[in-house]
Amino acid sequence: MANRLTTKPTYQTWIRMNKLFIFLGISLLLLLVTLFPIPVYLRLLSGMLALPFLYIAFILSYSTYQFAAFGGSYQSKIHDVIVSKVDDGSGIILDIGTGSGSLIIKLAKRFPHSSLTGIDFWGQNWEYSKGQCEQNAEIEGVSDRIHFLKASASKLPFPDAEFDIVVSCLTFHEVKDSRNKTDVMKEALRVIKPGGTFVFMDLFLDENTFGKKTELVADLTMHGVVELKEYKLTDILPLPKILWNKKVLGNAMVLSGKKAK
């Protein structure tokens, strides 16, 4: 058993380090070419091509710092926002896209009488794992109430109306096996009990992914959602300006509501 006095949990940020290293490596390689004894126009071209890669590498690096506990700890703060929107967490809770377990563990600690399940696909493109989640839950002293399961958010392995509360943070837009992200959200709603609640945070203002917000809200309402509330993330949590970037959290919104009885 992990010693909670000497061992700290390890929570990964949302930024994939392999993606950061790829952009950083390409930009450095292009900058290196500018030092080669080649025609000036080729060196200028290489330098110009390096700029967008440098910009993306900077955004990713800065975002990693701001999300991490050693920086701004904004990933934890965003999870705190989601937890704060859960009115009564004494029932059965599902966390869709549990990552390294940060959000579901916060919920378990905030609601000591809850029973929780965290699902994630834990694909090779991410630095998360089921084992990491289990270890973090053990360290935090809540492993007896949390069950972690490998599954896709588009095909939840649960019967209808299984959970009192469903939460999800920045997961729906990442689901690869469903092109229609609204359908993934409907799958999440399927497993909520009548009268149960949800809190979802995602890039809901990105029309290329979720379509127009008005249409998304109408679709969810037709699917049995009542008391729907919308919060633009930048309105409820002060963020560093760079995190407002559309490629980071500029399109982020929190949607909370209830499934009709």
BELGIZI-V882782 format. One record per pair of residues at least 12 apart in sequence whose ideal C-beta (glycine too) atoms are under 10 Angstrom apart, sorted by the first residue. I is the first residue (numbers start at 1). J is the second residue. If there is no record, write none. Layout:
# BELGIZI-V882782
I:J + I:J
This chain:
# BELGIZI-V882782
1:138 + 1:139 + 1:143 + 2:135 + 2:136 + 2:137 + 2:138 + 2:139 + 2:140 + 2:141 + 2:143 + 3:139 + 4:138 + 4:139 + 4:140 + 4:141 + 6:139 + 7:135 + 7:136 + 7:138 + 7:139 + 8:69 + 8:136 + 8:139 + 8:140 + 9:69 + 9:100 + 9:101 + 9:102 + 9:105 + 9:132 + 9:133 + 9:135 + 9:136 + 9:137 + 9:138 + 9:139 + 9:140 + 10:69 + 10:100 + 10:101 + 10:102 + 10:127 + 10:132 + 10:135 + 10:136 + 10:139 + 11:67 + 11:68 + 11:69 + 11:75 + 11:76 + 11:79 + 11:99 + 11:100 + 11:101 + 11:102 + 11:103 + 11:105 + 11:128 + 11:132 + 11:133 + 11:136 + 12:64 + 12:67 + 12:68 + 12:75 + 12:99 + 12:100 + 12:101 + 12:102 + 12:126 + 12:127 + 12:128 + 12:129 + 12:132 + 13:63 + 13:64 + 13:65 + 13:66 + 13:67 + 13:68 + 13:69 + 13:71 + 13:74 + 13:75 + 13:76 + 13:99 + 13:100 + 13:102 + 13:127 + 14:63 + 14:64 + 14:67 + 14:74 + 14:75 + 14:78 + 14:99 + 14:126 + 14:128 + 14:169 + 14:170 + 14:174 + 14:248 + 14:249 + 15:59 + 15:60 + 15:61 + 15:62 + 15:63 + 15:64 + 15:65 + 15:66 + 15:67 + 15:68 + 15:75 + 15:127 + 15:248 + 16:60 + 16:64 + 16:125 + 16:126 + 16:127 + 16:128 + 17:60 + 17:64 + 17:126 + 17:127 + 18:124 + 18:125 + 18:126 + 18:127 + 19:56 + 19:57 + 19:60 + 19:125 + 20:56 + 20:57 + 20:58 + 20:59 + 20:60 + 20:61 + 20:63 + 20:64 + 21:57 + 21:60 + 22:53 + 22:56 + 22:57 + 22:60 + 23:52 + 23:53 + 23:54 + 23:55 + 23:56 + 23:57 + 23:58 + 23:59 + 23:60 + 23:61 + 24:53 + 24:54 + 24:56 + 24:57 + 24:58 + 24:60 + 24:61 + 25:53 + 25:57 + 26:49 + 26:50 + 26:52 + 26:53 + 26:54 + 26:56 + 26:57 + 27:49 + 27:50 + 27:51 + 27:52 + 27:53 + 27:54 + 27:55 + 27:56 + 27:57 + 27:58 + 28:50 + 28:53 + 28:54 + 28:57 + 29:46 + 29:50 + 29:53 + 30:45 + 30:46 + 30:47 + 30:48 + 30:49 + 30:50 + 30:51 + 30:52 + 30:53 + 30:54 + 31:43 + 31:46 + 31:47 + 31:49 + 31:50 + 31:51 + 31:53 + 31:54 + 32:46 + 32:50 + 33:45 + 33:46 + 33:47 + 33:49 + 33:50 + 34:46 + 34:47 + 34:48 + 34:49 + 34:50 + 56:247 + 58:242 + 59:242 + 59:243 + 59:245 + 59:247 + 59:248 + 60:247 + 60:248 + 62:240 + 62:242 + 62:243 + 62:245 + 62:248 + 63:75 + 63:240 + 63:242 + 63:243 + 63:245 + 63:247 + 63:248 + 63:249 + 65:240 + 66:239 + 66:240 + 66:242 + 66:243 + 66:248 + 66:249 + 67:243 + 67:248 + 67:249 + 69:102 + 71:240 + 72:239 + 72:240 + 72:243 + 74:237 + 74:238 + 74:239 + 74:240 + 74:243 + 74:249 + 75:99 + 75:100 + 75:102 + 75:103 + 75:169 + 75:170 + 76:102 + 76:103 + 76:106 + 77:237 + 77:238 + 77:239 + 78:102 + 78:103 + 78:169 + 78:170 + 78:201 + 78:233 + 78:236 + 78:237 + 78:239 + 78:243 + 78:249 + 78:252 + 78:254 + 79:99 + 79:102 + 79:103 + 79:104 + 79:105 + 79:106 + 79:107 + 79:167 + 79:169 + 79:201 + 80:103 + 80:106 + 80:110 + 80:237 + 81:169 + 81:199 + 81:201 + 81:231 + 81:233 + 81:236 + 81:237 + 81:254 + 82:95 + 82:103 + 82:106 + 82:107 + 82:167 + 82:168 + 82:169 + 82:199 + 82:200 + 82:201 + 82:254 + 82:256 + 83:103 + 83:106 + 83:107 + 83:109 + 83:110 + 83:111 + 83:167 + 83:199 + 84:110 + 84:199 + 84:236 + 84:254 + 85:167 + 85:197 + 85:198 + 85:199 + 85:200 + 85:201 + 85:229 + 85:231 + 85:236 + 85:254 + 85:255 + 85:256 + 86:106 + 86:107 + 86:110 + 86:111 + 86:114 + 86:165 + 86:167 + 86:197 + 86:198 + 86:199 + 86:256 + 87:165 + 87:197 + 87:199 + 87:256 + 87:258 + 88:111 + 88:114 + 88:164 + 88:165 + 88:197 + 89:107 + 89:108 + 89:110 + 89:111 + 89:112 + 89:113 + 89:114 + 89:116 + 89:164 + 89:165 + 89:167 + 89:197 + 90:111 + 90:112 + 90:113 + 90:114 + 90:115 + 90:164 + 90:165 + 91:111 + 91:113 + 91:114 + 91:115 + 91:116 + 91:163 + 91:164 + 91:165 + 91:193 + 91:196 + 91:197 + 92:114 + 92:115 + 92:116 + 92:117 + 92:162 + 92:163 + 92:164 + 92:165 + 92:166 + 92:193 + 92:196 + 93:107 + 93:108 + 93:111 + 93:114 + 93:115 + 93:116 + 93:117 + 93:118 + 93:145 + 93:146 + 93:163 + 93:164 + 93:165 + 93:166 + 93:167 + 93:196 + 93:197 + 94:116 + 94:117 + 94:118 + 94:119 + 94:149 + 94:156 + 94:158 + 94:162 + 94:163 + 94:164 + 94:165 + 94:166 + 94:167 + 94:168 + 94:188 + 94:191 + 94:192 + 94:196 + 94:198 + 95:107 + 95:108 + 95:116 + 95:117 + 95:118 + 95:119 + 95:120 + 95:133 + 95:146 + 95:148 + 95:163 + 95:165 + 95:166 + 95:167 + 95:168 + 95:169 + 95:171 + 96:117 + 96:118 + 96:119 + 96:120 + 96:151 + 96:152 + 96:153 + 96:156 + 96:166 + 96:167 + 96:168 + 96:169 + 96:171 + 96:172 + 96:175 + 96:184 + 96:185 + 96:187 + 96:188 + 96:191 + 96:198 + 96:200 + 97:118 + 97:119 + 97:120 + 97:121 + 97:122 + 97:128 + 97:153 + 97:167 + 97:168 + 97:169 + 97:170 + 97:171 + 97:172 + 97:174 + 97:175 + 97:188 + 97:202 + 98:116 + 98:117 + 98:118 + 98:119 + 98:120 + 98:122 + 98:128 + 98:130 + 98:133 + 98:146 + 98:148 + 98:149 + 98:167 + 98:168 + 98:169 + 98:171 + 99:118 + 99:120 + 99:122 + 99:126 + 99:127 + 99:128 + 99:129 + 99:132 + 99:133 + 99:169 + 99:170 + 99:171 + 100:118 + 100:120 + 100:122 + 100:126 + 100:127 + 100:128 + 100:129 + 100:130 + 100:132 + 100:133 + 100:135 + 100:136 + 101:118 + 101:120 + 101:128 + 101:129 + 101:130 + 101:132 + 101:133 + 101:134 + 101:135 + 101:136 + 101:137 + 101:139 + 101:140 + 101:142 + 101:143 + 101:146 + 101:148 + 102:133 + 102:136 + 102:140 + 102:169 + 103:118 + 103:167 + 103:168 + 103:169 + 103:170 + 103:199 + 103:201 + 104:116 + 104:117 + 104:118 + 104:119 + 104:120 + 104:133 + 104:136 + 104:137 + 104:142 + 104:145 + 104:146 + 104:147 + 104:148 + 104:167 + 104:169 + 105:118 + 105:133 + 105:136 + 105:137 + 105:139 + 105:140 + 105:141 + 105:142 + 105:143 + 105:146 + 106:140 + 106:142 + 106:167 + 107:142 + 107:145 + 107:146 + 107:165 + 107:167 + 107:199 + 108:137 + 108:140 + 108:141 + 108:142 + 108:143 + 108:144 + 108:145 + 108:146 + 109:140 + 109:141 + 109:142 + 109:145 + 111:145 + 111:165 + 112:142 + 112:145 + 113:145 + 114:142 + 114:145 + 114:146 + 114:164 + 114:165 + 115:144 + 115:145 + 115:146 + 115:147 + 115:163 + 115:164 + 116:137 + 116:142 + 116:145 + 116:146 + 116:147 + 116:148 + 116:163 + 116:165 + 116:167 + 117:145 + 117:146 + 117:147 + 117:148 + 117:149 + 117:151 + 117:156 + 117:158 + 117:162 + 117:163 + 117:166 + 117:191 + 118:130 + 118:133 + 118:134 + 118:137 + 118:146 + 118:147 + 118:148 + 118:149 + 118:151 + 118:167 + 119:147 + 119:148 + 119:149 + 119:150 + 119:151 + 119:152 + 119:153 + 119:156 + 119:157 + 119:158 + 119:168 + 119:171 + 120:133 + 120:148 + 120:149 + 120:150 + 120:151 + 120:152 + 120:153 + 120:171 + 121:150 + 121:151 + 121:152 + 121:153 + 121:154 + 121:171 + 121:174 + 121:175 + 121:176 + 121:177 + 122:148 + 122:150 + 122:151 + 123:150 + 123:152 + 123:174 + 123:176 + 125:174 + 125:176 + 126:174 + 129:148 + 129:150 + 130:148 + 130:149 + 130:150 + 131:148 + 132:148 + 133:146 + 133:148 + 134:146 + 134:147 + 134:148 + 136:148 + 152:175 + 152:176 + 152:177 + 152:178 + 152:184 + 152:187 + 153:168 + 153:171 + 153:172 + 153:174 + 153:175 + 153:177 + 153:178 + 153:181 + 153:184 + 153:185 + 153:187 + 153:188 + 154:172 + 154:175 + 154:176 + 154:177 + 154:178 + 154:179 + 154:180 + 154:181 + 154:183 + 154:184 + 154:187 + 154:188 + 155:175 + 155:177 + 155:178 + 155:184 + 155:187 + 156:184 + 156:187 + 156:188 + 156:190 + 156:191 + 157:191 + 158:187 + 158:190 + 158:191 + 159:190 + 159:191 + 160:190 + 160:191 + 160:192 + 160:193 + 160:194 + 161:190 + 161:191 + 161:192 + 161:193 + 161:194 + 161:195 + 161:196 + 161:259 + 162:190 + 162:191 + 162:192 + 162:193 + 162:196 + 163:188 + 163:191 + 163:192 + 163:193 + 163:196 + 163:197 + 163:198 + 164:192 + 164:193 + 164:195 + 164:196 + 164:197 + 165:192 + 165:193 + 165:196 + 165:197 + 165:198 + 165:199 + 166:188 + 166:189 + 166:190 + 166:191 + 166:192 + 166:193 + 166:196 + 166:197 + 166:198 + 166:199 + 166:200 + 166:259 + 167:188 + 167:197 + 167:198 + 167:199 + 167:200 + 167:201 + 167:256 + 168:184 + 168:185 + 168:188 + 168:198 + 168:199 + 168:200 + 168:201 + 168:202 + 168:255 + 169:199 + 169:200 + 169:201 + 169:202 + 169:252 + 169:254 + 170:200 + 170:201 + 170:202 + 170:203 + 170:249 + 170:252 + 171:184 + 171:185 + 171:188 + 171:200 + 171:201 + 171:202 + 172:184 + 172:185 + 172:187 + 172:188 + 172:200 + 172:201 + 172:202 + 172:203 + 172:204 + 172:209 + 172:210 + 173:202 + 173:203 + 173:204 + 173:206 + 173:208 + 173:209 + 173:210 + 173:251 + 174:202 + 174:203 + 174:209 + 175:187 + 180:210 + 180:211 + 181:202 + 181:203 + 181:204 + 181:206 + 181:209 + 181:210 + 181:211 + 181:216 + 182:209 + 182:210 + 182:211 + 182:215 + 182:216 + 182:219 + 182:220 + 182:223 + 183:219 + 184:202 + 185:198 + 185:200 + 185:202 + 185:204 + 185:210 + 185:216 + 185:219 + 185:220 + 185:223 + 185:225 + 185:255 + 186:219 + 186:220 + 186:223 + 186:224 + 186:225 + 188:200 + 189:220 + 189:223 + 189:224 + 189:225 + 189:257 + 189:259 + 190:223 + 190:224 + 190:259 + 191:259 + 192:224 + 192:225 + 192:257 + 192:258 + 192:259 + 193:259 + 193:261 + 194:224 + 194:258 + 194:259 + 194:260 + 194:261 + 195:226 + 195:258 + 195:259 + 195:260 + 195:261 + 196:258 + 196:259 + 196:261 + 197:227 + 197:256 + 197:257 + 197:258 + 197:259 + 198:220 + 198:225 + 198:228 + 198:255 + 198:256 + 198:257 + 198:258 + 198:259 + 199:229 + 199:231 + 199:254 + 199:255 + 199:256 + 199:257 + 200:220 + 200:253 + 200:254 + 200:255 + 200:256 + 200:257 + 201:231 + 201:233 + 201:249 + 201:252 + 201:253 + 201:254 + 201:255 + 201:256 + 202:233 + 202:251 + 202:252 + 202:253 + 202:254 + 202:255 + 203:233 + 203:246 + 203:247 + 203:248 + 203:249 + 203:250 + 203:251 + 203:252 + 203:253 + 204:216 + 204:217 + 204:230 + 204:232 + 204:233 + 204:251 + 204:252 + 204:253 + 204:254 + 204:255 + 205:230 + 205:232 + 205:233 + 205:246 + 205:250 + 205:251 + 205:252 + 205:253 + 206:246 + 206:247 + 206:250 + 206:251 + 206:252 + 206:253 + 207:251 + 208:251 + 209:251 + 210:251 + 210:253 + 213:230 + 213:251 + 213:253 + 213:255 + 216:230 + 216:253 + 216:255 + 217:230 + 217:255 + 217:257 + 220:255 + 220:257 + 221:257 + 221:260 + 223:259 + 223:260 + 224:257 + 224:258 + 224:259 + 224:260 + 224:261 + 225:255 + 225:256 + 225:257 + 225:258 + 225:259 + 225:260 + 226:257 + 226:258 + 226:259 + 226:260 + 226:261 + 227:256 + 227:257 + 227:258 + 227:259 + 227:260 + 228:255 + 228:256 + 228:257 + 228:258 + 229:254 + 229:255 + 229:256 + 229:257 + 229:258 + 230:253 + 230:254 + 230:255 + 230:256 + 230:257 + 231:252 + 231:253 + 231:254 + 231:255 + 231:256 + 232:250 + 232:251 + 232:252 + 232:253 + 232:254 + 233:249 + 233:250 + 233:251 + 233:252 + 233:253 + 233:254 + 234:249 + 234:250 + 234:251 + 234:252 + 234:253 + 235:253 + 235:254 + 236:253 + 236:254 + 237:249 + 237:252 + 237:254 + 239:252
